[in-house]
């Protein structure tokens, strides 16, 4: 289940980066904005994956206590 959640987060990241790149190709945003956007998307992705991993770790500990 955690693997599926990580994959879903990565799919969202890929879609967001594709949108940024499309806007860059259309010259709607600057290259600097693309870079900043990609960095922010990656930070959010990392934070989401960390939350998923933390939840998984907590659940594993709960299961082992029983």
CORTA-V365514 format. One line per field, one symbol per residue. phi: phi as a letter, one per 40 degrees, with the letter a starting at -180 (. if undefined). A space follows every 50 residues. Layout:
phi: ???
This chain:
phi: .cccccccccccdccccccdccccccgcbccccccccccccccccdcccc cccccdcccccccccc
